[in-house]
Amino acid sequence: MTLPKLSGAGTALITPFNAEGTVDYSAVQRLTQRQVEHGIDMLVPCGTTGEAVTLSDVEYQKLLETVVETVNGRIPVIAGAGSNATMRTLENARVAAAIGVDAVLIVGPYYNKPTQEGYYQHFRAVADGIDCGVVMYNVPGRTGGNITAETQLRIAEGGNVIATKEASANFTQIYDIVRGKPDGFSVLSGDDDLVLAQIAMGIDGVISVAANELPTDITHMVHLALDGKLTEAREIYDRLVTLLRMNFIESNPIPVKTAMAMMGLIEERFRLPLVPMQRANRERLEVVLRSLDLLAS
């Protein structure tokens, strides 16, 4: 088992649907190819941004097969596989590993609100049960619970736990993970608008929502920052920051999918309980996209 070293910019890939409400696999292929051609460093399908909790088992498998086949080994593919049940998470992870992903992204169990020992046992059970890399995902705003730095570092001691995606926005916690992480372990941001500050603290990259819209710009910005060229990276950040924030004016992925539809990349389709963007917010988003010259002609 060869485990990738994750760094740079990754895209939390959206899942396109068609007018019938089914997954648009042709669009999945097209979006995946666009990401690779625009220089993204890694792809993360079937996560929060991919509306994974609304996918059937058959859709989940076919979507991952489409992404893996299209990528064809050019960049790492990290498949979202988490749920709030450890056995279900392990089943998802084994499906993803069998398809050929490089790693699985495992969110802290939501709703259950486990103890720190529960988090540890959950991640260890998944990591010990599969033959690919594991990326922890800490997003308290979605799950209702925080995986502490101490617990994450304890989980990171396992050989195939290769990274954490940190979306707690807790700089003290993130720095403690950076300072204490084992060799070869990556810390990735889950917050587009905080990534430059976090790179200055020593993280390794980002799993980005905005990279769906602007893979070239996000990759360039992150690479500049990782190379220590923070002034140049900030010039890109200053140009994009309104869009980075606008992507979260409503629940992700409503804004980013709306933007991509306005850009002519996908049909504007969601699965309940997500619904189309409110009119006032949609108008604000359109202004931002026009300012960046992103609206489809």
For each residue, the residues with C-beta under 8 A, 3 or more apart:
1: 131 132 160
2:
3: 102 103 132 133 160 162 184
4: 42 76 102 103 133 162
5: 162 184 186
6: 10 42 76 78 103 135 162 163 186 188 204 205
7: 41 186 204 205 226
8: 41 42 204 205 219 222 223 226
9: 40 41 42 205 206 208 211 215 218 219 221 222 223
10: 6 40 41 42 43 44 78 188 205 206 207 208 211
11: 35 40 42 43 44 207 208 211 212 215 218
12: 44 47 48 49 50 207 208 209 211 212
13: 31 32 35 43 44 45 46 47 49 50 67 212
14: 31 49 50 51 212 253 256 257 260 266
15: 23 28 45 46 50 51 52 55 63
16: 23 24 27 28 31 257 266 267 269
17: 21 22 23 24 267 269 270 271
18: 21 22 23 24 27 267 269
19: 267 269
20:
21: 17 18 269 271
22: 17 18 59
23: 15 16 17 18 28 55 59 62 63
24: 16 17 18 27 28 266 267
25: 28 29 62 63 66
26: 29 30
27: 16 18 24 30 31 265 266 267
28: 15 16 23 24 25 31 32 45 63 66 67 70
29: 25 26 32 33 66 70
30: 26 27 33 34
31: 13 14 16 27 28 34 35 212 265 266
32: 13 28 29 35 36 43 45 66 67 70 71
33: 29 30 36 37 70
34: 30 31 37 38 215 265
35: 11 13 31 32 38 40 43 211 215
36: 32 33 40 43 70 71 74 75
37: 33 34
38: 34 35 215 216 219
39: 215 216 219 220
40: 9 10 11 35 36 43 75 211 215 218 219
41: 7 8 9 10 75 76 205 219
42: 4 6 8 9 10 11 75 76 77 78 207
43: 10 11 13 32 35 36 40 67 71 75 76 77 78
44: 10 11 12 13 47 49 50 77 78 79 80 105 207
45: 13 15 28 32 50 63 64 67 77 79 80
46: 13 15 50 52 55 60 63 64 79 80 81 96
47: 12 13 44 50 52 80 105 107 137 207
48: 12 51 52 80 107 139 142 252 253
49: 12 13 14 44 209 212 252 253 256
50: 12 13 14 15 44 45 46 47 55 63 80 253
51: 14 15 48 54 55 253 270 271 274
52: 15 46 47 48 55 60 80
53: 83
54: 51 271 272
55: 15 23 46 50 51 52 59 60 63
56: 59 60
57: 60 61 95
58: 61 62
59: 22 23 55 56 62 63
60: 46 52 55 56 57 63 64 92 95
61: 57 58 64 65 95 99
62: 23 25 58 59 65 66
63: 15 23 25 28 45 46 50 55 59 60 66 67
64: 45 46 60 61 67 68 77 79 95 96 99 101
65: 61 62 68 69 99
66: 25 28 29 32 62 63 69 70
67: 13 28 32 43 45 63 64 70 71 77
68: 64 65 71 77 99 100 101
69: 65 66 72
70: 28 29 32 33 36 66 67
71: 32 36 43 67 68 74 75 77
72: 69
73:
74: 36 71
75: 36 40 41 42 43 71
76: 4 6 41 42 43 102 103
77: 42 43 44 45 64 67 68 71 100 101 102 103
78: 6 10 42 43 44 101 102 103 104 105 133 135 207
79: 44 45 46 64 96 99 101 103 104 105
80: 44 45 46 47 48 50 52 104 105 107
81: 46 89 92 93 95 96 104 105 106
82: 89 92 105 106 107 108 109 137
83: 53 88 89 92 109
84: 88 109 110 111 112
85: 88 89 109
86: 89 90 109 121 122 125 126
87: 90 91
88: 83 84 85 91 92
89: 81 82 83 85 86 92 93 106 109 122 126
90: 86 87 93 94 125 126 129 130
91: 87 88 94 95
92: 60 81 82 83 88 89 95 96 104
93: 81 89 90 96 97 104 106 126 129 130 132 134
94: 90 91 97 98 129 130
95: 57 60 61 64 81 91 92 98 99
96: 46 64 79 81 92 93 99 101 104 132
97: 93 94 100 101 104 130 131 132
98: 94 95
99: 61 64 65 68 79 95 96
100: 68 77 97
101: 64 68 77 78 79 96 97 104 132
102: 3 4 76 77 78 132 133
103: 3 4 6 76 77 78 79 132 133 134 135 162 163
104: 78 79 80 81 92 93 96 97 101 126 130 132 133 134 135
105: 44 47 78 79 80 81 82 135 137 165 207
106: 81 82 89 93 122 123 126 134 135 136 137
107: 47 48 80 82 110 137 139 142 143
108: 82 114 119 122 136 137 138 139 140 143 145 146 147
109: 82 83 84 85 86 89 112 114 118 119 122 143 145
110: 84 107 142 143 144 145
111: 84 143 144
112: 84 109 118
113: 144 145
114: 108 109 117 118 119 122 145
115: 118 119
116: 119 120 147 148 150 151
117: 114 120 121
118: 109 112 114 115 121 122
119: 108 109 114 115 116 122 123 145 147 151 155
120: 116 117 123 124 151 154 155
121: 86 117 118 124 125
122: 86 89 106 108 109 114 118 119 125 126
123: 106 119 120 126 127 134 136 155 158 161
124: 120 121 127 128 155 158
125: 86 90 121 122 128 129
126: 86 89 90 93 104 106 122 123 129 130 134
127: 123 124 130 134 155 158 160 161
128: 124 125 158
129: 90 93 94 125 126
130: 90 93 94 97 104 126 127 134 160
131: 1 97 160
132: 1 3 93 96 97 101 102 103 104 160
133: 3 4 78 102 103 104 160 161 162 163
134: 93 103 104 106 123 126 127 130 158 160 161 162
135: 6 78 103 104 105 106 161 162 163 164 165 188
136: 106 108 123 147 152 155 156 161 163 164 165
137: 47 82 105 106 107 108 164 165 167 190
138: 108 146 147 152 164 165 166 167 168 190
139: 48 107 108 142 143 165 167 168 190
140: 108 143 144 145 146 167 168
141: 167
142: 48 107 110 139 167
143: 107 108 109 110 111 139 140
144: 110 111 113 140
145: 108 109 110 113 114 119 140
146: 108 138 140 168 170 173
147: 108 116 119 136 138 151 152 155
148: 116 151 152 173
149: 152 153 173 174 176 177 180
150: 116 153 154 176
151: 116 119 120 147 148 154 155
152: 136 138 147 148 149 155 156 164 177
153: 149 150 156 157 176 177 180 181
154: 120 150 151 157
155: 119 120 123 124 127 136 147 151 152 158 161
156: 136 152 153 161 164 181 182 185
157: 153 154 161 182
158: 123 124 127 128 134 155 161
159:
160: 1 3 127 130 131 132 133 134
161: 123 127 133 134 135 136 155 156 157 158 185
162: 3 4 5 6 103 133 134 135 184 185 186
163: 6 103 133 135 136 185 186 187 188 204
164: 135 136 137 138 152 156 177 185 186 187 188
165: 105 135 136 137 138 139 188 189 190 207
166: 138 173 174 177 187 188 189 190 198 203
167: 137 138 139 140 141 142 189 190 191
168: 138 139 140 146 173 174
169: 191 194
170: 146 173 174
171: 174 175 197 198 201
172: 175 176
173: 146 148 149 166 168 170 176 177
174: 149 166 168 170 171 177 178 187 198 201 203
175: 171 172 178 179 201 202
176: 149 150 153 172 173 179 180
177: 149 152 153 164 166 173 174 180 181 187
178: 174 175 181 187 201 202 203
179: 175 176 202
180: 149 153 176 177
181: 153 156 177 178 185 187
182: 156 157 185
183:
184: 3 5 162
185: 156 161 162 163 164 181 182
186: 5 6 7 162 163 164 204 205
187: 163 164 166 174 177 178 181 202 203 204
188: 6 10 135 163 164 165 166 203 204 205 206 207
189: 165 166 167 192 194 195 198 199 203 205 206 207
190: 137 138 139 165 166 167 206 207
191: 167 169 194 195 198 206
192: 189 195 206 208 209 210 218 244 247
193: 241 244 245
194: 169 189 191 197 198
195: 189 191 192 198 199 203 205 206 208 222 225
196: 199 200 221 225 230 233 234 237
197: 171 194 200 201
198: 166 171 174 189 191 194 195 201 203
199: 189 195 196 202 203 205 222 225 226 230 233
200: 196 197 225 230
201: 171 174 175 178 197 198
202: 175 178 179 187 199
203: 166 174 178 187 188 189 195 198 199 206
204: 6 7 8 163 186 187 188 226
205: 6 7 8 9 10 41 186 188 189 195 199 222 226
206: 9 10 188 189 190 191 192 195 203 218 222
207: 10 11 12 42 44 47 78 105 165 188 189 190
208: 9 10 11 12 192 195 211 212 218
209: 12 49 192 212 247 248 252 253 256
210: 192 213 214 218 240 243 244 247 256
211: 9 10 11 12 35 40 208 214 215 218 219
212: 11 12 13 14 31 49 208 209 215 256 260
213: 210 243 247 256 259 260 263 294
214: 210 211 217 218 240 243 294
215: 9 11 34 35 38 39 40 211 212 218 219
216: 38 39 219 220
217: 214 220 221 236 239 240
218: 9 11 40 192 206 208 210 211 214 215 221 222 240
219: 8 9 38 39 40 41 211 215 216 222 223
220: 39 216 217 223 224 236
221: 9 196 217 218 224 225 233 236 237 240
222: 8 9 195 199 205 206 218 219 225 226 233
223: 8 9 219 220 226 227
224: 220 221 227 229 230 232 233 236
225: 195 196 199 200 221 222 228 229 230 233
226: 7 8 199 204 205 222 223
227: 223 224
228: 225
229: 224 225 232 233
230: 196 199 200 224 225 233 234
231: 234 235
232: 224 229 235 236
233: 196 199 221 222 224 225 229 230 236 237
234: 196 230 231 237 238
235: 231 232 238 239
236: 217 220 221 224 232 233 239 240
237: 196 221 233 234 240 241 244
238: 234 235 241
239: 217 235 236 292
240: 210 214 217 218 221 236 237 243 244 292
241: 193 237 238 244 245
242: 245 246 288 291
243: 210 213 214 240 246 247 259 288 289 292
244: 192 193 210 237 240 241 247
245: 193 241 242 248 249
246: 242 243 249 255 259 284 285 288
247: 192 209 210 213 243 244 252 255 256 259
248: 209 245 252 255
249: 245 246 255 281 284 285
250: 254 255 277 278 281
251: 254 274
252: 48 49 209 247 248 255 256
253: 14 48 49 50 51 209 256 257 274
254: 250 251 257 258 270 274 275 276 277
255: 246 247 248 249 250 252 258 259 277 281 285
256: 14 49 209 210 212 213 247 252 253 259 260
257: 14 16 253 254 260 261 266 268 269 270
258: 254 255 261 262 268 276 277 282 285
259: 213 243 246 247 255 256 262 263 285 289 294
260: 14 212 213 256 257 263 265 266
261: 257 258 264 265 266 267 268
262: 258 259 285 286 289 294 295 296
263: 213 259 260 289 294 295 296
264: 261 296
265: 27 31 34 260 261
266: 14 16 24 27 31 257 260 261 269
267: 16 17 18 19 24 27 261
268: 257 258 261 276
269: 16 17 18 19 21 257 266
270: 17 51 254 257 274 275 276
271: 17 21 51 54 274
272: 54 275
273:
274: 51 251 253 254 270 271
275: 254 270 272
276: 254 258 268 270 282
277: 250 254 255 258 281 282 285
278: 250 281 282
279: 282 283
280: 283 284
281: 249 250 255 277 278 284 285
282: 258 276 277 278 279 285 286
283: 279 280 286 287
284: 246 249 280 281 287 288
285: 246 249 255 258 259 262 277 281 282 288 289
286: 262 282 283 289 290 295
287: 283 284 290 291
288: 242 243 246 284 285 291 292
289: 243 259 262 263 285 286 292 294 295
290: 286 287 293 294 295
291: 242 287 288
292: 239 240 243 288 289
293: 290
294: 213 214 259 262 263 289 290
295: 262 263 286 289 290
296: 262 263 264
297:
